[in-house]
Amino acid sequence: MKLTEVKALVIRTTDLSEADRLIRLYSDRLGVISAYANNSRSLKSRYMAASQLFCYGNYVLYQKGDKYWVREVELENNFFGLRSSIAKTALASYFCDVLSEVGTTDPDVSLLRLILNSLYALEHSLVPESRVKLCFEMRCAAALGFAPDLSGCSECGSDEGELYLDVLGGVCTCRECREYAASIRQKGTLITEGEEARRPVLILSPGVRAALRYIAECPIERIYSFRVTDADEAALSLSSEQYLLHHLGRGFDTLKFYKEVSG
């Protein structure tokens, strides 16, 4: 019997019977894995408290073939305070769904640290929920390797005023270069019809660009330490969400539910 010890967060649970549960873990050594927690739904089970969503701790797993079972658990945090708010529970579930979607068997400790930081900030209301959400989304994009280049216009290098971010391409252009490209298309010397013409674009102010760059690059412990106007905060929220979802190529029911319950 092979035993493996990991630090892990429960990001999904599936009830298999009246007693057993399958848990999906985001771990520091094995990436995303699923493990059976036998008899974990019983009130007398030693695994019950550590087999629920948002639980984090030290999991000792035993492996048979390509399957894992929970052998021992030392719970460090169950983020119980999240359950006091439907909105917080929904937002935290969205974070878990994102990690379940992007995670592989190649561990990424930066993503594990990001979600733990985000759950803690949510639980203790360190900053508004909207800020936790936008920081999670943009930092997640950066950790996955598709952070946008926000340094300036990809054509002329200008970093003045509003820039247009090509969401899928991850690069910005200034108004002048964008208008010039459009004029060339109209003359028929550049063919960019069809899919290229429908690429999603975000208009970013200097304040939004600076905040997005800060979120993507700053030390994780200072990720919420930036100041923007209320208008830029709203634009940040839209930009980070749209950028991440477009790159993942899907939406999430937990995000939809969060928006419904948070108003």
C-alpha positions in Angstrom: 0.0 0.0 0.0 1.5 3.3 -1.1 0.9 6.3 1.2 1.2 9.9 0.0 0.9 13.0 2.2 -0.3 16.3 0.7 -1.5 19.7 1.8 -4.8 20.1 0.1 -8.0 22.1 -0.2 -11.4 20.4 -0.9 -12.7 22.1 -4.0 -15.6 19.7 -4.9 -17.6 16.9 -3.2 -19.8 14.2 -4.6 -22.0 12.0 -2.4 -21.7 8.4 -3.6 -24.0 6.7 -1.1 -25.6 7.3 2.3 -22.1 6.9 3.9 -19.4 7.6 1.3 -18.2 10.7 -0.5 -15.7 11.4 -3.3 -13.7 14.6 -2.8 -11.7 16.6 -5.3 -8.6 18.1 -3.9 -6.3 20.9 -5.0 -3.0 19.7 -3.5 0.5 21.0 -3.2 2.2 17.9 -4.5 -0.2 16.1 -6.8 -2.2 19.0 -8.3 -5.9 18.2 -8.7 -6.8 14.7 -7.6 -9.9 12.8 -6.5 -10.0 10.7 -3.4 -12.6 8.4 -1.8 -13.6 9.3 1.8 -15.3 6.1 2.9 -18.0 6.5 5.6 -17.3 10.2 5.7 -21.0 11.2 5.7 -21.5 9.5 9.1 -21.8 11.7 12.1 -19.3 9.4 13.9 -16.8 9.4 11.1 -13.4 10.9 11.7 -13.3 12.1 8.1 -16.6 14.0 8.2 -15.3 17.4 9.1 -12.4 17.2 6.7 -14.4 15.9 3.6 -16.5 19.0 3.1 -16.1 21.9 0.7 -13.5 24.5 1.6 -11.7 22.2 4.1 -7.9 22.6 4.1 -5.4 20.4 5.8 -2.8 17.6 5.7 -4.3 14.6 3.9 -2.6 11.2 4.0 -3.8 9.2 1.0 -3.3 5.6 0.1 -3.2 4.6 -3.6 -4.4 1.5 -5.4 -3.7 1.7 -9.1 -4.8 5.2 -10.2 -7.2 5.7 -7.4 -6.8 7.3 -4.0 -8.5 6.9 -0.6 -8.3 9.1 2.4 -6.3 7.4 5.2 -5.8 10.2 7.7 -6.6 13.9 7.9 -5.3 16.7 10.0 -7.6 19.6 9.4 -6.0 23.1 9.5 -8.9 25.3 8.4 -12.5 24.6 7.3 -13.3 28.3 6.5 -16.5 27.8 8.4 -17.3 31.5 8.5 -18.0 31.5 4.7 -21.2 29.5 5.4 -22.6 32.5 7.3 -23.4 34.2 4.0 -25.0 32.7 0.9 -23.1 35.2 -1.3 -19.7 34.3 0.3 -20.4 30.6 -0.1 -21.3 31.1 -3.8 -18.3 33.2 -4.5 -15.9 30.8 -2.8 -17.6 27.9 -4.7 -16.9 29.8 -8.0 -13.2 30.1 -7.0 -13.1 26.3 -6.4 -14.8 25.6 -9.7 -12.2 27.7 -11.5 -9.4 25.7 -9.9 -11.2 22.5 -10.7 -11.4 23.6 -14.3 -7.8 24.7 -14.8 -6.0 22.3 -12.4 -4.0 19.4 -13.6 -1.9 16.7 -12.0 1.0 19.1 -12.2 0.9 21.0 -8.9 0.9 24.8 -8.9 1.5 26.0 -5.4 0.9 29.7 -6.4 -2.8 28.9 -7.3 -3.3 27.0 -4.0 -1.9 29.9 -2.1 -4.1 32.3 -4.1 -7.3 30.5 -3.3 -6.4 30.1 0.4 -5.7 33.8 0.5 -9.0 34.6 -1.2 -11.0 32.3 1.1 -9.5 33.9 4.2 -10.2 37.4 2.9 -13.8 36.5 2.1 -14.3 34.8 5.5 -13.0 37.7 7.5 -14.3 40.5 5.2 -10.9 42.0 4.9 -12.0 43.8 1.7 -15.3 44.0 -0.3 -16.3 40.7 -2.0 -16.0 42.4 -5.4 -12.3 43.1 -4.8 -11.5 39.6 -3.6 -13.2 38.3 -6.8 -11.4 40.6 -9.3 -8.0 40.0 -7.6 -8.6 36.2 -7.8 -9.5 36.3 -11.5 -6.6 38.5 -12.7 -4.0 36.7 -10.5 -5.3 33.4 -11.6 -4.9 34.4 -15.3 -1.3 35.5 -14.5 -0.5 32.3 -12.7 -1.8 30.3 -15.7 0.5 32.3 -18.0 -1.9 34.4 -20.0 -1.8 37.8 -18.2 -2.3 40.6 -20.6 0.5 42.9 -21.7 -0.6 46.3 -20.3 2.6 48.2 -20.7 1.3 50.2 -23.6 0.2 50.1 -27.2 1.5 47.0 -29.0 1.9 49.0 -32.2 3.4 52.4 -31.2 4.3 51.9 -27.5 2.1 54.7 -26.3 0.9 54.4 -22.7 -1.1 57.6 -22.6 -4.9 57.7 -22.1 -7.3 54.8 -22.7 -6.1 51.7 -24.4 -8.1 49.0 -26.1 -7.3 45.5 -24.8 -7.7 42.6 -27.2 -9.0 40.1 -24.7 -8.0 36.9 -26.6 -4.7 38.3 -27.8 -3.8 39.9 -24.5 -2.3 43.0 -26.1 -3.4 46.7 -26.1 -3.7 49.3 -28.9 -4.2 53.0 -28.6 -7.1 54.8 -30.2 -4.9 56.2 -33.1 -3.5 52.8 -34.0 -6.9 51.2 -33.8 -8.4 53.8 -36.0 -5.5 53.5 -38.5 -6.0 49.8 -38.7 -9.7 50.3 -39.3 -9.1 52.7 -42.1 -6.7 50.2 -43.8 -9.4 47.5 -43.5 -11.9 49.8 -45.2 -9.4 50.4 -48.1 -9.3 46.6 -48.6 -5.5 46.3 -48.1 -5.9 44.3 -44.9 -8.3 41.4 -44.5 -9.5 40.9 -41.0 -13.1 40.0 -41.5 -14.9 37.2 -39.8 -13.6 36.0 -36.4 -11.0 38.7 -36.1 -13.6 41.4 -36.4 -15.6 39.9 -33.6 -12.8 39.6 -31.0 -13.9 41.0 -27.6 -12.2 44.3 -26.6 -12.1 46.0 -23.3 -11.4 49.8 -23.0 -9.0 50.4 -20.1 -8.2 53.7 -18.4 -4.7 54.3 -17.1 -5.9 53.6 -13.5 -7.4 50.3 -14.5 -4.3 49.2 -16.4 -2.1 50.1 -13.4 -4.3 48.2 -11.0 -4.4 45.1 -13.2 -0.6 45.1 -13.6 -0.2 45.5 -9.8 -2.6 42.5 -9.1 -0.8 40.3 -11.6 2.7 41.1 -10.3 2.6 42.1 -6.6 3.5 39.8 -3.7 0.4 37.8 -2.9 0.2 39.1 0.7 -0.3 42.7 -0.7 -2.7 41.9 -3.5 -5.5 44.0 -2.1 -3.3 47.0 -1.3 -4.1 49.4 -4.2 -6.4 52.4 -4.6 -8.6 53.2 -7.5 -11.7 55.4 -8.0 -15.1 53.9 -7.8 -15.5 54.0 -11.5 -12.2 52.2 -12.1 -13.1 49.6 -9.5 -16.2 48.8 -11.4 -14.2 48.6 -14.7 -11.6 46.4 -12.9 -14.3 44.0 -11.9 -15.7 43.7 -15.4 -12.3 43.5 -17.0 -10.9 40.8 -14.8 -14.0 38.6 -15.1 -14.3 38.9 -18.8 -10.6 38.3 -19.4 -10.5 35.1 -17.4 -13.8 33.7 -18.7 -12.9 34.3 -22.3 -9.6 32.6 -21.9 -11.2 29.6 -20.1 -13.8 29.5 -22.8 -16.7 29.0 -20.5 -18.9 30.4 -17.7 -19.7 29.0 -14.3 -23.1 28.3 -12.7 -21.6 29.3 -9.3 -20.7 32.7 -10.7 -24.2 33.2 -12.1 -25.7 32.2 -8.7 -23.3 34.6 -6.9 -24.5 37.5 -9.0 -28.1 36.6 -8.3 -27.7 36.5 -4.5 -25.3 39.4 -4.2 -27.6 41.8 -6.1 
